[in-house]
């Protein structure tokens, strides 16, 4: 059974070059082979491809490091991009604080 895009739902993906960059699309309508979606770069008609039983699209075009958005990555109220970004930012701040503490208080053996 293939997981498919559904009109009226939003989906997300991540940039390969920057995992903190989240790409979202809102599916406005669909046919068997394409979806009409609102992206961060405007309205686009995107060709749907299937990979491992999940539909996916390439909202920024097809090039070597183009981000993909898959139908199994639906944006839910608990997982809005702002919440995801905030969680990543908090995690980065924790790492920076730990590194700063280690730099100020090096472990001596």
Secondary structure by P-SEA (a helix, b strand, c coil): ccccccccccccccccccccbbbbbbbcccccccccccccccccbbbbbbcccbbbbbccccccbbbbbbccccccccccaaaaaaaaaaaaaaaaaaaaaaaaccccc
